[in-house]
Amino acid sequence: MIIDFFRISFFSLKHTKIRSWLTIIGIVIGIAAIVALISISQGLENAITEQFSKLGVSDIRVTPKGMRGPPGSGSDIILTKKDVETVEQIKGVDYVLGVLGQRSTVKFGQEEKRLNTLAYPTELTARAFLDVDLEFAQGRPFNKGEKGSVMIGANVAEDAFKKEIRLRNNLEVEGKPLKVVGIVKKAGLPVIDNGVFLALDDARELFGKPDEISAMTVHVLPGEDMNSMAETIERKLKRARNNENFQVFTPQQALEQMRTILGIVEIVLAGIAAISLLVGGIGIMNSMYTSVLERTREIGVMKAVGATNANIMAMFLLESGFIGLGGGLIGVGLGTGIAFSFGQIAAQLGFSLLLIKINIQLLAFALAFSFLVGLVSGTLPAVRASKLKPVDALRYE
């Protein structure tokens, strides 16, 4: 009996090809949108998780309260050299990397650009880069006490200016000529790949900031508890500064915050995509009502030869479920393709912070959900068909 229902449902869909395809398209669009948007959102989360692991699991970050983006952006509150000294004295701290950053005018040849500049203490640059697995495509990090030099990220070297910047070329930062001594290998981190790195002593003179620090990276000794160290740093700084105008993050805390934000974005995107799926469901319902009207005499004949209300209802539910599942299958493939294509396009445009992966659970959920949408959308038409009386159905013209 079930096989017969499958055969009848398939024949009905095949008999009304154009209407069936138009109905399926609504589900395809909805499922494709859900799969693509969630895959892209998860790809961003995957990439961020990977980047956090690269940035160092033994590093605690201290920034001015309210700072957004790279060091030196989004906050009028500052840290100082005294804050660095306070943290350096805490037991369990290996070293403290105080960074000074801002947007600066960088000139190469006859071109000028506004780029992110980050200044590092020269005595810690090599160690700090090594601790987060940053390598040099060419050249080297700063030597201790070195001045008049600059390091640049891969994107700055290759794409920031019309002419590629090479080792030992001169760049002008805020009007001061600096020799390129190192080009950092592409790391997939925008703050590194798009960065211009100065010696801290040079930056203090150029920016007129003799005491300021934009952010601190605190590298703790192996075996120390990160949460306990973060609490100690926060307590010591609060006492030394006599205020709470700073924020302390462990890698896990920062990652959890980012995941929460991405989770909310993912829900919103899925909700927007679900609207198109709702429209597709209404399309299935409309198509099934039309099918019931067209097949009224057929229903009457089936009931006359012994089909029950449950049989008729099951037949129409299977048909609407097939429409949903068919749209789901196409939508899953289309959505996955869109997500991977978006990742490729983003990479070509220089935004490599996307790590798109096939999520089997998401695809299975999308298929099951599309089939369920089909069933739910076909329920009312199926109930109407099952309640038709044989005599009335056979008289229907």
Residue pairs with C-beta under 8 A, 6 or more apart in sequence:
1 311
5 311
5 314
5 315
5 318
6 318
8 315
9 315
9 318
9 319
9 322
10 322
12 291
12 295
12 319
13 20
13 319
13 322
13 323
14 20
16 291
19 287
19 290
20 287
20 323
22 283
23 280
23 283
23 284
23 286
23 287
23 323
23 327
24 323
24 326
24 327
24 330
25 280
25 327
26 276
26 279
26 280
26 281
26 282
26 283
26 284
26 327
27 277
27 280
27 281
27 283
27 284
27 323
27 324
27 326
27 327
27 328
27 331
27 370
27 373
27 374
28 280
28 327
28 330
28 331
28 334
29 276
29 280
29 331
30 273
30 274
30 276
30 277
30 278
30 279
30 280
30 327
30 331
30 370
30 373
31 277
31 327
31 328
31 330
31 331
31 332
31 335
31 366
31 369
31 370
32 330
32 331
32 332
32 334
32 335
32 338
33 272
33 273
33 276
33 277
33 335
34 270
34 273
34 274
34 277
34 331
34 335
34 366
35 331
35 332
35 334
35 335
35 336
35 338
35 339
35 362
35 363
35 366
36 334
36 335
36 336
36 338
36 339
36 342
37 266
37 269
37 270
37 272
37 273
38 266
38 269
38 270
38 359
38 362
39 335
39 336
39 339
39 356
39 357
39 359
39 362
40 339
40 342
40 343
40 354
40 356
41 262
41 265
41 266
41 269
42 266
42 357
42 359
42 362
43 339
43 343
43 354
43 355
43 356
43 357
44 262
44 353
44 354
44 355
45 258
45 259
45 262
46 355
46 356
46 357
47 188
47 353
47 354
47 355
48 255
48 258
48 262
48 353
49 255
50 188
50 355
51 188
51 189
51 353
52 251
52 254
52 255
52 258
54 132
54 133
54 187
54 188
54 189
55 132
55 189
55 251
56 131
56 132
56 217
56 219
56 251
57 251
58 94
58 131
58 219
58 220
58 222
58 226
59 131
59 132
59 217
59 218
59 219
59 220
59 251
60 217
60 218
60 220
60 226
60 229
60 230
60 233
60 248
60 249
60 250
60 251
61 215
61 216
61 217
61 218
61 248
61 249
61 254
62 79
62 83
62 87
62 215
62 216
62 218
62 233
62 237
62 246
62 247
62 248
62 249
63 71
63 75
63 79
63 214
63 215
63 216
63 246
63 247
63 249
64 75
64 77
64 78
64 79
64 214
64 215
64 245
64 246
64 247
65 75
65 77
65 244
65 245
65 246
65 247
66 74
66 75
66 77
67 73
67 74
67 75
67 77
67 214
67 215
67 247
68 74
68 75
70 101
70 116
70 118
70 191
71 99
71 100
71 101
71 118
71 214
71 215
72 100
72 101
72 102
72 103
72 116
72 118
72 214
72 215
73 101
73 102
73 103
77 245
77 246
78 212
78 213
78 214
79 98
79 212
79 213
79 214
79 215
79 216
79 246
80 211
80 212
80 213
81 98
81 211
81 213
82 211
82 240
83 98
83 213
83 216
83 237
83 240
83 241
83 246
84 96
84 98
84 213
84 216
86 236
86 237
86 240
87 93
87 96
87 216
87 218
87 233
87 236
87 237
88 95
88 96
89 236
90 229
90 232
90 233
90 236
92 220
92 221
92 224
92 229
92 232
93 218
93 219
93 220
93 221
93 229
94 219
94 220
94 221
95 124
95 127
95 219
96 216
96 217
96 218
96 219
97 120
97 121
97 124
97 128
97 216
97 217
97 218
97 219
98 121
98 200
98 213
98 215
98 216
99 118
99 119
99 120
99 213
99 214
99 215
99 216
99 217
100 118
100 119
100 200
100 203
100 204
100 207
100 209
100 212
100 213
100 214
101 116
101 117
101 118
101 119
101 214
101 215
102 116
102 117
102 207
102 214
103 114
103 115
103 116
103 117
104 114
104 115
104 116
104 117
104 173
104 174
104 196
104 206
104 207
105 112
105 113
105 114
105 173
105 174
105 175
106 112
106 113
106 114
106 115
106 117
106 160
106 171
106 172
106 173
106 196
107 113
107 171
107 172
107 173
107 175
108 160
108 161
108 163
108 165
108 169
108 171
108 172
109 161
109 162
109 163
111 161
111 162
113 160
113 161
115 156
115 160
115 194
115 195
115 196
116 191
116 194
116 195
116 196
117 173
117 195
117 196
117 197
117 198
117 203
118 191
118 195
118 196
118 197
118 198
119 197
119 198
119 199
119 200
119 202
119 203
119 204
120 128
120 142
120 197
120 198
120 199
120 200
121 200
122 142
122 143
122 144
122 145
122 146
122 199
122 200
122 201
123 144
123 145
125 141
125 142
125 151
125 197
126 140
126 141
126 142
128 217
128 219
129 135
129 141
129 184
131 219
134 184
134 185
134 187
134 192
135 184
135 185
136 182
136 183
136 184
136 185
137 154
137 157
137 183
137 184
137 185
137 186
138 166
138 167
138 182
138 183
139 151
139 167
139 180
139 181
139 182
139 183
140 181
140 182
141 151
141 182
142 149
142 151
142 181
142 182
142 199
146 181
146 199
147 199
147 201
147 202
148 177
148 178
148 179
148 199
148 202
149 178
149 179
149 180
149 181
149 199
149 202
150 171
150 173
150 178
150 179
150 180
150 181
150 196
150 197
150 198
151 180
151 181
151 182
151 183
151 184
151 196
151 197
152 165
152 171
152 180
152 182
152 183
152 184
152 195
152 196
152 197
153 183
153 184
153 186
153 187
153 192
153 193
153 194
153 195
153 196
153 197
154 183
154 184
154 185
154 186
154 187
154 193
155 186
155 193
155 194
155 350
156 165
156 193
156 194
156 195
156 196
157 164
157 165
157 166
157 183
158 164
158 165
159 350
160 194
165 171
165 180
165 183
166 180
167 180
167 181
167 182
167 183
168 179
168 180
168 181
169 179
169 180
170 177
170 178
170 179
170 180
171 177
171 178
171 180
171 196
172 178
173 196
173 198
173 206
174 206
174 207
176 202
176 206
178 198
178 202
182 197
184 192
184 193
184 195
184 197
186 193
186 352
187 193
188 352
188 353
190 351
190 353
193 352
198 206
203 209
204 210
218 229
218 233
220 226
220 229
226 250
226 251
226 252
227 250
230 248
230 249
230 250
230 253
233 248
234 248
237 246
237 248
238 244
277 370
277 373
280 327
280 373
281 324
281 373
281 374
281 376
281 377
282 377
284 320
284 323
284 324
284 373
284 374
284 377
284 378
285 320
285 377
285 378
285 380
285 381
287 323
288 316
288 319
288 320
288 377
288 378
288 381
288 382
289 380
289 381
289 384
291 316
291 319
291 381
292 299
292 316
292 381
292 384
292 385
295 385
296 388
296 393
296 396
297 393
297 394
297 396
299 312
299 385
299 388
299 393
300 388
300 390
300 391
300 392
300 393
300 394
300 395
300 396
301 393
301 394
302 311
302 312
303 312
303 388
303 389
303 390
303 393
304 390
304 394
309 386
309 387
310 386
312 382
312 385
312 386
312 388
313 382
313 383
313 385
313 386
314 382
315 382
316 378
316 381
316 382
316 385
316 386
317 375
317 378
317 379
317 382
319 378
320 374
320 375
320 377
320 378
320 379
320 381
320 382
321 371
321 374
321 375
321 378
322 374
323 374
323 378
324 370
324 371
324 372
324 373
324 374
324 375
324 377
325 367
325 370
325 371
325 374
327 370
327 374
328 366
328 367
328 369
328 370
328 371
329 367
329 370
331 366
331 370
332 363
332 366
332 367
335 366
336 358
336 363
339 356
340 356
342 354
342 356
343 354
343 355
343 356
346 352
346 353
346 354
347 354
